[in-house]
């Protein structure tokens, strides 16, 4: 496939490495221009381009930039891109370390990816947000192998979600349907499956246990857990890209 990646941070670069190794044609972009991506191109094998060129690159697009930068993407980013081309969103909300406080996410009115979808003006599929970049690049395994990690995939367009789930499987992970984009809160930071690298049966069981509609108590609980994690990361000097 022809795949465009907008964002050359940890997740974008890890995906580029794996996708190129699988024979896909990958173009990658960042906010500073293709001339700044020499090291990324050498590491990944992907072709540096502008964000607009990445979005025009064929069969699937990945948007993997800090949540707070989503509104800064070009308004005409997807002009001419067929509606059948899936757009993957990998974003996570880090209010203390990076993104500031966004009311819709604080109140639970929108999930992270619903917020992204609203700003992009384009349906998105949420995946690759709850796995570490190093694990995404190096821990894919064949179907049925012991220790194979399962990844939740959420979205409203069933055809797009199926295409994305097929790609997840090709990368060496079990794709688990996490329902609609409104249900993608179940894979957001602060939830138990976030960064847990669970196998398929455990992830499916856990998603069922959470239910479909997020309660106010669940929202407060997961926000509090994530806030504590952010404080620990800040104390360790960890910075986010």
N, CA, C and O of each residue as an XYZ file, in Angstrom:
964
protein
N       0.828     -1.203      0.000
C       0.000      0.000      0.000
C       0.862      1.252      0.000
O       2.029      1.223      0.392
N       0.276      2.334     -0.440
C       0.867      3.652     -0.296
C       0.326      4.270      0.986
O      -0.885      4.435      1.131
N       1.212      4.614      1.917
C       0.795      5.096      3.233
C       1.493      6.415      3.541
O       2.715      6.521      3.431
N       0.705      7.421      3.929
C       1.258      8.699      4.338
C       1.213      8.842      5.844
O       0.180      8.581      6.461
N       2.322      9.253      6.447
C       2.394      9.452      7.890
C       2.666     10.923      8.177
O       3.678     11.471      7.739
N       1.762     11.557      8.910
C       1.935     12.952      9.307
C       2.340     12.954     10.773
O       1.515     12.730     11.659
N       3.615     13.209     11.016
C       4.182     13.124     12.357
C       5.358     12.166     12.360
O       5.207     10.986     12.044
N       6.543     12.680     12.722
C       7.755     11.872     12.661
C       8.361     11.662     14.042
O       9.572     11.494     14.178
N       7.507     11.673     15.068
C       7.967     11.399     16.428
C       8.145      9.913     16.657
O       8.392      9.159     15.715
N       8.022      9.492     17.902
C       8.296      8.097     18.250
C       7.374      7.119     17.528
O       7.846      6.165     16.909
N       6.056      7.348     17.604
C       5.104      6.420     16.982
C       5.188      6.486     15.469
O       5.199      5.449     14.806
N       5.247      7.691     14.910
C       5.337      7.826     13.455
C       6.563      7.143     12.893
O       6.487      6.457     11.873
N       7.701      7.328     13.556
C       8.939      6.705     13.084
C       8.900      5.187     13.232
O       9.361      4.462     12.350
N       8.348      4.705     14.353
C       8.249      3.256     14.563
C       7.363      2.616     13.501
O       7.691      1.557     12.964
N       6.249      3.257     13.204
C       5.368      2.738     12.152
C       6.066      2.738     10.798
O       5.947      1.785     10.028
N       6.798      3.818     10.513
C       7.483      3.907      9.229
C       8.489      2.770      9.060
O       8.565      2.159      7.994
N       9.256      2.489     10.104
C      10.226      1.397     10.042
C       9.543      0.080      9.697
O       9.979     -0.638      8.797
N       8.469     -0.230     10.417
C       7.788     -1.514     10.216
C       7.091     -1.572      8.854
O       7.148     -2.594      8.170
N       6.447     -0.500      8.470
C       5.695     -0.510      7.209
C       6.626     -0.628      6.016
O       6.333     -1.357      5.068
N       7.744      0.083      6.056
C       8.716     -0.032      4.965
C       9.274     -1.455      4.911
O       9.461     -2.009      3.827
N       9.540     -2.045      6.077
C      10.079     -3.404      6.106
C       9.107     -4.426      5.535
O       9.511     -5.490      5.068
N       7.818     -4.090      5.579
C       6.790     -4.984      5.036
C       6.513     -4.726      3.553
O       5.663     -5.382      2.950
N       7.232     -3.772      2.976
C       7.106     -3.531      1.541
C       6.158     -2.425      1.142
O       5.893     -2.235     -0.045
N       5.640     -1.690      2.113
C       4.740     -0.583      1.792
C       5.544      0.651      1.368
O       6.683      0.843      1.794
N       4.933      1.470      0.531
C       5.528      2.741      0.133
C       5.090      3.800      1.144
O       3.900      4.092      1.256
N       6.040      4.374      1.878
C       5.713      5.270      2.983
C       6.313      6.657      2.753
O       7.507      6.800      2.489
N       5.465      7.662      2.859
C       5.921      9.050      2.861
C       5.635      9.635      4.240
O       4.572      9.394      4.812
N       6.584     10.406      4.776
C       6.459     10.899      6.142
C       6.700     12.402      6.189
O       7.539     12.931      5.460
N       5.953     13.082      7.055
C       6.025     14.537      7.153
C       6.089     14.965      8.610
O       5.655     14.241      9.506
N       6.641     16.160      8.832
C       6.576     16.782     10.150
C       6.175     18.244      9.980
O       5.849     18.669      8.871
N       6.194     19.009     11.048
C       5.748     20.402     10.973
C       6.839     21.334     10.468
O       6.562     22.493     10.159
N       8.084     20.846     10.377
C       9.207     21.724     10.030
C       9.672     21.587      8.592
O      10.542     22.340      8.155
N       9.117     20.651      7.853
C       9.466     20.516      6.453
C      10.351     19.319      6.171
O      11.107     18.888      7.041
N      10.265     18.768      4.949
C      10.990     17.540      4.599
C      12.502     17.674      4.693
O      13.202     16.682      4.891
N      13.011     18.897      4.554
C      14.464     19.086      4.611
C      15.032     18.790      6.001
O      16.244     18.634      6.151
N      14.165     18.711      7.019
C      14.621     18.423      8.387
C      14.518     16.942      8.733
O      14.798     16.551      9.866
N      14.120     16.119      7.775
C      13.838     14.710      8.059
C      14.897     13.750      7.523
O      14.617     12.569      7.318
N      16.097     14.244      7.298
C      17.154     13.377      6.771
C      17.441     12.190      7.659
O      17.555     11.065      7.172
N      17.562     12.422      8.963
C      17.845     11.328      9.895
C      16.692     10.323      9.942
O      16.913      9.113      9.992
N      15.473     10.837      9.926
C      14.295      9.957      9.941
C      14.247      9.107      8.682
O      13.957      7.912      8.745
N      14.530      9.720      7.538
C      14.530      8.974      6.278
C      15.579      7.867      6.299
O      15.325      6.751      5.845
N      16.761      8.185      6.832
C      17.831      7.185      6.897
C      17.456      6.041      7.829
O      17.737      4.878      7.539
N      16.819      6.374      8.951
C      16.448      5.362      9.943
C      15.296      4.487      9.462
O      15.298      3.278      9.690
N      14.317      5.089      8.800
C      13.069      4.377      8.493
C      12.958      3.870      7.069
O      12.278      2.876      6.817
N      13.616      4.538      6.137
C      13.442      4.193      4.733
C      12.268      4.890      4.092
O      11.999      4.691      2.908
N      11.551      5.722      4.871
C      10.416      6.475      4.343
C      10.900      7.720      3.595
O      12.006      8.205      3.832
N      10.073      8.221      2.706
C      10.413      9.399      1.917
C       9.895     10.665      2.584
O       8.692     10.765      2.824
N      10.748     11.636      2.892
C      10.289     12.881      3.514
C       9.499     13.742      2.531
O       9.907     13.933      1.385
N       8.375     14.250      2.994
C       7.513     15.094      2.165
C       6.844     16.145      3.049
O       7.083     16.184      4.256
N       6.012     16.991      2.456
C       5.191     17.904      3.229
C       3.962     17.171      3.754
O       3.637     16.078      3.289
N       3.281     17.778      4.724
C       2.065     17.157      5.265
C       1.025     16.955      4.174
O       0.369     15.914      4.127
N       0.871     17.933      3.301
C      -0.110     17.818      2.220
C       0.247     16.658      1.287
O      -0.637     15.925      0.845
N       1.524     16.492      0.990
C       1.949     15.398      0.121
C       1.731     14.048      0.798
O       1.359     13.078      0.137
N       1.959     13.977      2.110
C       1.714     12.727      2.834
C       0.242     12.361      2.799
O      -0.110     11.193      2.631
N      -0.621     13.360      2.958
C      -2.065     13.104      2.950
C      -2.561     12.653      1.585
O      -3.593     11.989      1.488
N      -1.841     13.005      0.540
C      -2.245     12.636     -0.819
C      -1.679     11.283     -1.251
O      -1.904     10.839     -2.376
N      -0.939     10.629     -0.341
C      -0.195      9.431     -0.735
C      -1.017      8.162     -0.592
O      -0.668      7.263      0.173
N      -2.091      8.102     -1.323
C      -2.691      6.826     -1.616
C      -3.710      6.197     -0.713
O      -4.817      6.714     -0.563
N      -3.349      5.068     -0.097
C      -4.324      4.123      0.423
C      -4.697      4.306      1.891
O      -5.767      3.863      2.309
N      -3.844      4.946      2.676
C      -4.099      5.073      4.103
C      -3.229      6.203      4.656
O      -2.087      6.386      4.235
N      -3.788      6.958      5.605
C      -3.070      8.093      6.190
C      -3.024      7.911      7.698
O      -4.012      7.505      8.311
N      -1.877      8.211      8.296
C      -1.713      8.169      9.748
C      -1.415      9.584     10.237
O      -0.466     10.216      9.771
N      -2.216     10.080     11.167
C      -1.952     11.369     11.809
C      -1.480     11.080     13.222
O      -2.247     10.595     14.054
N      -0.220     11.377     13.491
C       0.383     11.017     14.766
C       1.230     12.174     15.274
O       2.458     12.099     15.322
N       0.536     13.252     15.655
C       1.180     14.454     16.170
C       0.574     14.780     17.531
O      -0.487     14.256     17.869
N       1.231     15.640     18.325
C       0.638     16.019     19.616
C      -0.783     16.539     19.437
O      -1.070     17.287     18.503
N      -1.656     16.138     20.332
C      -3.073     16.497     20.240
C      -3.259     18.007     20.085
O      -4.093     18.450     19.296
N      -2.499     18.786     20.823
C      -2.673     20.227     20.824
C      -2.343     20.853     19.471
O      -2.779     21.967     19.183
N      -1.568     20.137     18.629
C      -1.183     20.663     17.321
C      -2.160     20.302     16.203
O      -2.014     20.772     15.075
N      -3.140     19.483     16.506
C      -4.109     19.070     15.479
C      -4.773     20.267     14.798
O      -4.859     20.278     13.570
N      -5.253     21.286     15.546
C      -5.909     22.421     14.877
C      -4.989     23.224     13.964
O      -5.474     24.010     13.150
N      -3.671     23.045     14.079
C      -2.722     23.801     13.265
C      -2.445     23.157     11.913
O      -1.764     23.754     11.079
N      -2.955     21.959     11.682
C      -2.758     21.314     10.385
C      -3.458     22.119      9.288
O      -4.460     22.780      9.560
N      -2.950     22.073      8.055
C      -3.575     22.838      6.963
C      -5.057     22.492      6.802
O      -5.437     21.322      6.843
N      -5.872     23.503      6.620
C      -7.318     23.285      6.497
C      -7.673     22.505      5.234
O      -8.712     21.848      5.171
N      -6.799     22.583      4.229
C      -7.064     21.874      2.968
C      -6.287     20.560      2.896
O      -6.062     20.028      1.810
N      -5.880     20.042      4.050
C      -5.008     18.867      4.095
C      -5.563     17.692      3.294
O      -4.813     16.992      2.613
N      -6.874     17.475      3.374
C      -7.471     16.299      2.742
C      -8.240     16.626      1.459
O      -9.008     15.800      0.966
N      -8.037     17.812      0.930
C      -8.698     18.169     -0.328
C      -8.292     17.191     -1.419
O      -7.104     16.980     -1.663
N      -9.273     16.602     -2.069
C      -9.007     15.668     -3.154
C      -8.715     14.246     -2.717
O      -8.581     13.359     -3.560
N      -8.610     14.007     -1.392
C      -8.369     12.649     -0.899
C      -9.711     11.913     -0.850
O     -10.634     12.381     -0.184
N      -9.842     10.780     -1.536
C     -11.120     10.064     -1.558
C     -11.623      9.717     -0.156
O     -10.836      9.425      0.745
N     -12.938      9.754      0.012
C     -13.543      9.454      1.312
C     -13.252      8.029      1.762
O     -13.348      7.721      2.950
N     -12.895      7.159      0.822
C     -12.628      5.751      1.151
C     -11.257      5.541      1.790
O     -10.969      4.445      2.271
N     -10.417      6.559      1.805
C      -9.069      6.429      2.379
C      -9.152      6.598      3.898
O      -9.507      7.678      4.370
N      -8.835      5.564      4.668
C      -8.910      5.674      6.127
C      -7.859      6.638      6.680
O      -6.747      6.732      6.160
N      -8.232      7.345      7.738
C      -7.300      8.212      8.452
C      -7.162      7.672      9.875
O      -8.141      7.623     10.619
N      -5.967      7.274     10.247
C      -5.694      6.763     11.595
C      -5.287      7.920     12.498
O      -4.476      8.764     12.117
N      -5.855      7.949     13.692
C      -5.462      8.910     14.720
C      -4.835      8.143     15.874
O      -5.433      7.199     16.390
N      -3.629      8.546     16.283
C      -2.939      7.855     17.372
C      -2.845      8.705     18.636
O      -2.127      8.347     19.570
N      -3.561      9.826     18.675
C      -3.298     10.841     19.699
C      -3.711     10.429     21.110
O      -4.609      9.610     21.307
N      -3.019     11.030     22.087
C      -3.346     10.905     23.500
C      -3.321     12.291     24.132
O      -2.553     13.164     23.727
N      -4.165     12.471     25.116
C      -4.309     13.760     25.805
C      -3.399     13.798     27.031
O      -3.573     13.016     27.965
N      -2.425     14.714     27.022
C      -1.525     14.917     28.149
C      -1.626     16.374     28.607
O      -0.803     17.200     28.212
N      -2.624     16.699     29.436
C      -2.865     18.099     29.804
C      -1.744     18.734     30.616
O      -1.469     19.922     30.449
N      -1.097     17.981     31.482
C      -0.071     18.561     32.353
C       1.268     18.719     31.637
O       1.950     19.729     31.807
N       1.641     17.729     30.841
C       2.963     17.723     30.226
C       3.018     18.436     28.878
O       4.091     18.859     28.450
N       1.858     18.578     28.193
C       1.974     19.044     26.815
C       0.780     19.835     26.293
O       0.967     20.900     25.706
N      -0.435     19.345     26.489
C      -1.575     19.827     25.719
C      -2.382     20.941     26.364
O      -3.203     21.573     25.700
N      -2.159     21.193     27.658
C      -3.036     22.142     28.330
C      -4.402     21.517     28.559
O      -4.631     20.368     28.184
N      -5.305     22.263     29.170
C      -6.616     21.713     29.519
C      -7.647     22.049     28.448
O      -7.905     23.216     28.153
N      -8.225     21.002     27.877
C      -9.242     21.139     26.838
C     -10.584     20.738     27.427
O     -10.770     19.599     27.855
N     -11.515     21.682     27.445
C     -12.759     21.513     28.192
C     -13.539     20.264     27.777
O     -14.027     19.524     28.631
N     -13.655     20.029     26.460
C     -14.455     18.891     25.999
C     -13.893     17.558     26.477
O     -14.637     16.603     26.700
N     -12.575     17.504     26.632
C     -11.943     16.268     27.086
C     -11.969     16.157     28.600
O     -12.068     15.058     29.146
N     -11.880     17.281     29.270
C     -11.941     17.277     30.733
C     -13.324     16.851     31.226
O     -13.442     16.127     32.214
N     -14.361     17.304     30.535
C     -15.731     16.998     30.963
C     -16.209     15.653     30.447
O     -17.219     15.133     30.920
N     -15.496     15.081     29.481
C     -15.923     13.814     28.907
C     -16.952     13.967     27.810
O     -17.532     12.979     27.359
N     -17.190     15.216     27.368
C     -18.147     15.455     26.282
C     -17.717     14.727     25.017
O     -18.539     14.146     24.308
N     -16.408     14.768     24.743
C     -15.847     14.093     23.577
C     -14.707     13.176     24.010
O     -14.034     13.436     25.007
N     -14.500     12.110     23.256
C     -13.273     11.341     23.422
C     -12.164     12.078     22.675
O     -12.431     12.985     21.886
N     -10.936     11.685     22.929
C      -9.806     12.329     22.259
C      -9.977     12.306     20.737
O      -9.812     13.327     20.070
N     -10.305     11.146     20.206
C     -10.380     11.019     18.751
C     -11.624     11.670     18.166
O     -11.609     12.073     17.003
N     -12.698     11.785     18.937
C     -13.833     12.571     18.466
C     -13.438     14.037     18.330
O     -13.864     14.721     17.398
N     -12.621     14.512     19.264
C     -12.114     15.884     19.202
C     -11.233     16.075     17.975
O     -11.337     17.081     17.274
N     -10.362     15.097     17.723
C      -9.500     15.144     16.543
C     -10.343     15.125     15.270
O     -10.118     15.921     14.359
N     -11.302     14.224     15.212
C     -12.172     14.106     14.043
C     -12.897     15.417     13.763
O     -13.030     15.827     12.609
N     -13.358     16.060     14.805
C     -14.057     17.332     14.676
C     -13.151     18.388     14.037
O     -13.590     19.153     13.179
N     -11.892     18.422     14.460
C     -10.975     19.423     13.929
C     -10.487     19.083     12.522
O     -10.258     19.983     11.714
N     -10.329     17.805     12.224
C      -9.879     17.412     10.890
C     -11.002     17.510      9.865
O     -10.746     17.658      8.670
N     -12.254     17.427     10.335
C     -13.375     17.413      9.409
C     -13.396     16.156      8.569
O     -13.844     16.161      7.423
N     -12.907     15.085      9.151
C     -12.732     13.822      8.420
C     -12.858     12.663      9.402
O     -12.268     12.733     10.480
N     -13.599     11.598      9.083
C     -13.696     10.451      9.986
C     -12.320      9.850     10.259
O     -11.480      9.769      9.362
N     -12.097      9.430     11.508
C     -10.813      8.811     11.856
C     -11.050      7.457     12.510
O     -12.140      7.161     12.999
N      -9.996      6.644     12.503
C      -9.968      5.362     13.196
C      -8.867      5.455     14.253
O      -7.740      5.840     13.943
N      -9.192      5.103     15.498
C      -8.215      5.226     16.587
C      -7.497      3.905     16.832
O      -8.124      2.870     17.059
N      -6.153      3.964     16.781
C      -5.331      2.792     17.083
C      -3.892      3.270     17.282
O      -3.562      4.411     16.957
N      -3.050      2.407     17.809
C      -1.625      2.655     18.061
C      -1.393      3.696     19.152
O      -0.270      4.173     19.312
N      -2.425      4.056     19.901
C      -2.239      5.067     20.945
C      -1.890      4.451     22.290
O      -1.402      5.153     23.176
N      -2.130      3.149     22.464
C      -1.939      2.560     23.799
C      -0.804      1.543     23.841
O      -0.794      0.634     24.671
N       0.158      1.715     22.923
C       1.324      0.835     22.912
C       2.576      1.713     22.806
O       2.575      2.720     22.096
N       3.636      1.328     23.511
C       4.887      2.076     23.439
C       5.494      1.940     22.040
O       5.370      0.898     21.397
N       6.147      3.004     21.583
C       6.707      3.005     20.230
C       7.703      1.867     20.022
O       7.703      1.220     18.975
N       8.546      1.626     21.019
C       9.530      0.547     20.906
C       8.849     -0.807     20.750
O       9.317     -1.658     19.994
N       7.746     -1.007     21.463
C       7.013     -2.270     21.355
C       6.324     -2.373     19.993
O       6.259     -3.449     19.399
N       5.812     -1.246     19.509
C       5.180     -1.230     18.191
C       6.189     -1.615     17.106
O       5.855     -2.335     16.165
N       7.403     -1.136     17.243
C       8.424     -1.420     16.236
C       9.000     -2.822     16.355
O       9.359     -3.433     15.348
N       9.093     -3.341     17.586
C       9.892     -4.552     17.788
C       9.153     -5.777     18.328
O       9.737     -6.859     18.382
N       7.891     -5.639     18.726
C       7.227     -6.767     19.388
C       6.092     -7.398     18.585
O       5.299     -8.158     19.140
N       6.004     -7.102     17.318
C       5.028     -7.793     16.480
C       5.413     -9.252     16.309
O       6.590     -9.575     16.148
N       4.420    -10.136     16.345
C       4.665    -11.579     16.255
C       3.687    -12.220     15.266
O       2.641    -11.641     14.972
N       4.016    -13.408     14.752
C       3.095    -14.104     13.855
C       1.786    -14.473     14.553
O       1.729    -14.555     15.780
N       0.760    -14.688     13.778
C      -0.545    -15.099     14.314
C      -0.394    -16.380     15.127
O       0.222    -17.343     14.670
N      -0.957    -16.388     16.330
C      -0.926    -17.561     17.178
C       0.318    -17.710     18.027
O       0.395    -18.621     18.852
N       1.305    -16.825     17.842
C       2.538    -16.932     18.625
C       2.288    -16.551     20.076
O       1.545    -15.605     20.340
N       2.895    -17.269     21.032
C       2.760    -16.901     22.442
C       3.261    -15.471     22.668
O       4.298    -15.077     22.134
N       2.522    -14.711     23.454
C       2.935    -13.346     23.760
C       2.522    -12.312     22.740
O       2.906    -11.148     22.855
N       1.737    -12.711     21.728
C       1.293    -11.742     20.725
C       0.374    -10.715     21.386
O      -0.577    -11.078     22.078
N       0.661     -9.445     21.171
C      -0.059     -8.332     21.790
C      -1.307     -7.995     20.984
O      -1.296     -8.043     19.754
N      -2.379     -7.653     21.688
C      -3.620     -7.210     21.035
C      -3.754     -5.699     21.147
O      -3.429     -5.116     22.182
N      -4.234     -5.065     20.081
C      -4.432     -3.621     20.059
C      -5.891     -3.288     19.777
O      -6.475     -3.843     18.846
N      -6.498     -2.389     20.564
C      -7.875     -1.978     20.316
C      -7.955     -1.012     19.142
O      -7.086     -0.160     18.956
N      -9.021     -1.163     18.350
C      -9.243     -0.315     17.173
C     -10.685      0.194     17.231
O     -11.625     -0.601     17.265
N     -10.858      1.516     17.242
C     -12.196      2.108     17.346
C     -12.468      3.017     16.155
O     -11.569      3.700     15.665
N     -13.723      3.020     15.692
C     -14.100      3.892     14.578
C     -15.538      3.684     14.186
O     -16.151      2.673     14.528
N     -16.078      4.656     13.457
C     -17.487      4.611     13.064
C     -17.705      4.064     11.656
O     -18.789      3.571     11.345
N     -16.696      4.147     10.814
C     -16.780      3.643      9.441
C     -16.265      2.204      9.438
O     -15.067      1.969      9.597
N     -17.160      1.257      9.260
C     -16.798     -0.155      9.370
C     -15.794     -0.590      8.304
O     -14.898     -1.387      8.583
N     -15.940     -0.068      7.079
C     -15.002     -0.453      6.012
C     -13.609      0.073      6.318
O     -12.621     -0.637      6.133
N     -13.527      1.311      6.783
C     -12.228      1.890      7.137
C     -11.617      1.148      8.312
O     -10.418      0.868      8.325
N     -12.450      0.829      9.302
C     -11.945      0.123     10.478
C     -11.424     -1.262     10.093
O     -10.400     -1.699     10.617
N     -12.097     -1.940      9.210
C     -11.651     -3.264      8.771
C     -10.298     -3.185      8.076
O      -9.437     -4.039      8.289
N     -10.111     -2.174      7.255
C      -8.846     -1.994      6.543
C      -7.713     -1.727      7.537
O      -6.606     -2.242      7.383
N      -8.003     -0.918      8.553
C      -7.004     -0.613      9.569
C      -6.698     -1.850     10.408
O      -5.541     -2.100     10.745
N      -7.735     -2.631     10.750
C      -7.508     -3.848     11.525
C      -6.659     -4.848     10.753
O      -5.840     -5.550     11.345
N      -6.842     -4.920      9.451
C      -6.004     -5.803      8.629
C      -4.539     -5.365      8.692
O      -3.636     -6.200      8.731
N      -4.313     -4.048      8.700
C      -2.951     -3.541      8.791
C      -2.327     -3.862     10.150
O      -1.153     -4.224     10.231
N      -3.117     -3.727     11.212
C      -2.645     -4.072     12.561
C      -2.200     -5.535     12.599
O      -1.148     -5.857     13.153
N      -3.000     -6.407     12.014
C      -2.653     -7.830     11.976
C      -1.365     -8.057     11.178
O      -0.518     -8.861     11.570
N      -1.228     -7.350     10.068
C      -0.023     -7.489      9.247
C       1.227     -7.053     10.012
O       2.309     -7.603      9.807
N       1.074     -6.073     10.886
C       2.197     -5.581     11.683
C       2.589     -6.543     12.807
O       3.624     -6.365     13.450
N       1.757     -7.563     13.041
C       2.104     -8.574     14.038
C       1.360     -8.462     15.353
O       1.845     -8.913     16.391
N       0.165     -7.852     15.306
C      -0.652     -7.686     16.505
C      -2.076     -8.160     16.232
O      -2.550     -8.107     15.097
N      -2.755     -8.623     17.285
C      -4.157     -9.000     17.143
C      -5.014     -7.746     17.245
O      -4.946     -7.025     18.240
N      -5.813     -7.488     16.231
C      -6.682     -6.318     16.213
C      -8.007     -6.657     16.890
O      -8.688     -7.605     16.500
N      -8.366     -5.872     17.910
C      -9.611     -6.088     18.651
C     -10.533     -4.892     18.425
O     -10.149     -3.746     18.659
N     -11.739     -5.168     17.973
C     -12.708     -4.111     17.692
C     -13.159     -3.461     19.000
O     -13.763     -4.114     19.850
N     -12.859     -2.163     19.153
C     -13.244     -1.421     20.352
C     -14.498     -0.587     20.122
O     -14.756      0.365     20.858
N     -15.271     -0.939     19.110
C     -16.543     -0.268     18.903
C     -16.409      1.067     18.203
O     -15.483      1.290     17.423
N     -17.349      1.950     18.493
C     -17.406      3.255     17.844
C     -16.327      4.184     18.383
O     -15.672      3.891     19.383
N     -16.160      5.307     17.699
C     -15.186      6.296     18.173
C     -15.589      6.846     19.540
O     -14.724      7.207     20.339
N     -16.880      6.913     19.814
C     -17.363      7.384     21.110
C     -16.981      6.422     22.237
O     -16.913      6.812     23.402
N     -16.733      5.152     21.872
C     -16.321      4.150     22.861
C     -14.806      4.060     23.018
O     -14.312      3.263     23.816
N     -14.072      4.866     22.267
C     -12.610      4.765     22.315
C     -12.017      5.281     23.619
O     -10.806      5.189     23.821
N     -12.848      5.820     24.508
C     -12.370      6.178     25.853
C     -11.785      4.954     26.565
O     -10.966      5.089     27.473
N     -12.213      3.764     26.143
C     -11.761      2.538     26.808
C     -10.289      2.228     26.530
O      -9.718      1.346     27.171
N      -9.667      2.939     25.584
C      -8.249      2.719     25.282
C      -7.415      3.981     25.528
O      -6.251      4.047     25.134
N      -8.011      4.967     26.171
C      -7.308      6.223     26.429
C      -6.386      6.109     27.656
O      -6.492      5.157     28.429
N      -5.483      7.086     27.829
C      -4.615      7.110     29.013
C      -5.423      7.060     30.310
O      -6.497      7.653     30.413
N      -4.883      6.340     31.297
C      -5.546      6.202     32.588
C      -6.379      4.948     32.712
O      -6.706      4.523     33.820
N      -6.734      4.339     31.561
C      -7.491      3.092     31.600
C      -6.532      1.915     31.771
O      -5.362      2.021     31.402
N      -7.000      0.806     32.319
C      -6.094     -0.311     32.631
C      -5.365     -0.911     31.429
O      -4.261     -1.432     31.583
N      -5.958     -0.849     30.236
C      -5.321     -1.474     29.073
C      -4.242     -0.590     28.454
O      -3.515     -1.032     27.564
N      -4.133      0.653     28.917
C      -3.192      1.605     28.317
C      -1.753      1.175     28.617
O      -1.322      1.171     29.770
N      -1.019      0.814     27.563
C       0.367      0.380     27.721
C       0.541     -0.983     28.346
O       1.649     -1.342     28.746
N      -0.545     -1.760     28.440
C      -0.486     -3.030     29.178
C       0.004     -4.206     28.341
O       0.428     -5.219     28.898
N      -0.046     -4.093     27.009
C       0.399     -5.186     26.122
C      -0.341     -6.490     26.401
O       0.278     -7.552     26.464
N      -1.647     -6.418     26.567
C      -2.441     -7.606     26.875
C      -2.658     -8.485     25.652
O      -2.652     -7.986     24.527
N      -2.851     -9.792     25.856
C      -3.253    -10.676     24.761
C      -4.724    -10.446     24.408
O      -5.457     -9.767     25.126
N      -5.125    -11.023     23.301
C      -6.464    -10.760     22.761
C      -7.577    -11.103     23.743
O      -8.494    -10.303     23.928
N      -7.521    -12.267     24.374
C      -8.631    -12.679     25.241
C      -8.786    -11.735     26.433
O      -9.904    -11.400     26.824
N      -7.664    -11.309     27.007
C      -7.746    -10.410     28.168
C      -8.246     -9.031     27.762
O      -9.028     -8.419     28.489
N      -7.801     -8.530     26.601
C      -8.255     -7.214     26.147
C      -9.742     -7.233     25.839
O     -10.460     -6.305     26.211
N     -10.218     -8.280     25.161
C     -11.651     -8.361     24.854
C     -12.483     -8.404     26.137
O     -13.494     -7.710     26.249
N     -12.063     -9.204     27.084
C     -12.781     -9.326     28.351
C     -12.830     -7.981     29.075
O     -13.865     -7.592     29.616
N     -11.710     -7.287     29.078
C     -11.657     -6.010     29.781
C     -12.559     -4.966     29.120
O     -13.274     -4.243     29.813
N     -12.534     -4.880     27.801
C     -13.377     -3.906     27.108
C     -14.850     -4.168     27.400
O     -15.625     -3.233     27.601
N     -15.229     -5.431     27.423
C     -16.619     -5.772     27.771
C     -16.953     -5.337     29.192
O     -18.058     -4.866     29.460
N     -16.005     -5.495     30.091
C     -16.278     -5.180     31.500
C     -16.508     -3.687     31.732
O     -17.180     -3.303     32.689
N     -15.955     -2.852     30.862
C     -16.110     -1.407     31.036
C     -17.473     -0.899     30.576
O     -17.906      0.178     30.986
N     -18.146     -1.665     29.730
C     -19.423     -1.201     29.191
C     -19.213     -0.284     28.006
O     -18.083     -0.056     27.575
N     -20.313      0.244     27.478
C     -20.255      1.080     26.274
C     -20.241      2.571     26.586
O     -19.501      3.331     25.962
N     -21.051      2.988     27.542
C     -21.131      4.402     27.899
C     -20.269      4.681     29.129
O     -20.414      4.019     30.156
N     -19.389      5.644     29.022
C     -18.522      6.010     30.140
C     -19.332      6.731     31.224
O     -20.019      7.714     30.949
N     -19.242      6.236     32.433
C     -19.930      6.889     33.548
C     -19.091      8.058     34.060
O     -17.896      8.143     33.776
N     -19.707      8.937     34.801
C     -18.982     10.062     35.380
C     -17.894      9.571     36.332
O     -16.807     10.146     36.398
N     -18.197      8.505     37.067
C     -17.228      7.949     38.003
C     -16.017      7.385     37.258
O     -14.878      7.582     37.683
N     -16.260      6.686     36.148
C     -15.155      6.153     35.360
C     -14.295      7.282     34.803
O     -13.066      7.209     34.829
N     -14.946      8.318     34.304
C     -14.207      9.438     33.727
C     -13.300     10.082     34.769
O     -12.130     10.350     34.496
N     -13.830     10.326     35.944
C     -13.040     10.935     37.014
C     -11.899     10.021     37.446
O     -10.783     10.480     37.688
N     -12.186      8.728     37.542
C     -11.167      7.766     37.965
C     -10.000      7.722     36.988
O      -8.841      7.760     37.401
N     -10.301      7.641     35.696
C      -9.242      7.514     34.707
C      -8.463      8.817     34.549
O      -7.251      8.790     34.334
N      -9.151      9.964     34.655
C      -8.447     11.242     34.618
C      -7.466     11.353     35.785
O      -6.336     11.811     35.618
N      -7.912     10.930     36.964
C      -7.062     11.006     38.153
C      -5.844     10.105     38.006
O      -4.731     10.503     38.349
N      -6.050      8.893     37.497
C      -4.929      7.969     37.303
C      -3.936      8.520     36.292
O      -2.724      8.413     36.478
N      -4.448      9.102     35.236
C      -3.565      9.658     34.212
C      -2.804     10.863     34.759
O      -1.619     11.035     34.471
N      -3.479     11.692     35.542
C      -2.813     12.854     36.137
C      -1.663     12.425     37.040
O      -0.607     13.057     37.056
N      -1.870     11.362     37.780
C      -0.811     10.851     38.654
C       0.368     10.344     37.830
O       1.524     10.563     38.191
N       0.074      9.668     36.727
C       1.126      9.193     35.833
C       1.919     10.352     35.249
O       3.146     10.299     35.161
N       1.204     11.401     34.851
C       1.886     12.579     34.303
C       2.811     13.220     35.337
O       3.918     13.643     35.007
N       2.361     13.289     36.569
C       3.195     13.863     37.631
C       4.471     13.048     37.819
O       5.555     13.602     38.000
N       4.326     11.734     37.774
C       5.493     10.866     37.907
C       6.449     11.050     36.731
O       7.666     11.064     36.913
N       5.898     11.191     35.527
C       6.725     11.408     34.340
C       7.460     12.734     34.434
O       8.639     12.825     34.092
N       6.753     13.768     34.903
C       7.377     15.082     35.052
C       8.516     15.037     36.068
O       9.565     15.650     35.872
N       8.291     14.303     37.152
C       9.324     14.180     38.190
C      10.566     13.472     37.669
O      11.677     13.718     38.140
N      10.370     12.585     36.685
C      11.497     11.846     36.087
C      12.131     12.607     34.928
O      13.093     12.138     34.320
N      11.583     13.792     34.624
C      12.142     14.597     33.533
C      11.764     14.113     32.164
O      12.413     14.476     31.183
N      10.725     13.297     32.063
C      10.299     12.762     30.759
C       9.580     13.859     29.989
O       8.691     14.525     30.520
N       9.973     14.040     28.731
C       9.333     15.022     27.856
C       8.664     14.301     26.700
O       9.148     13.269     26.235
N       7.544     14.853     26.237
C       6.769     14.225     25.176
C       7.006     14.921     23.848
O       7.205     16.134     23.788
N       6.982     14.123     22.780
C       7.064     14.676     21.429
C       5.674     14.739     20.839
O       5.506     15.175     19.700
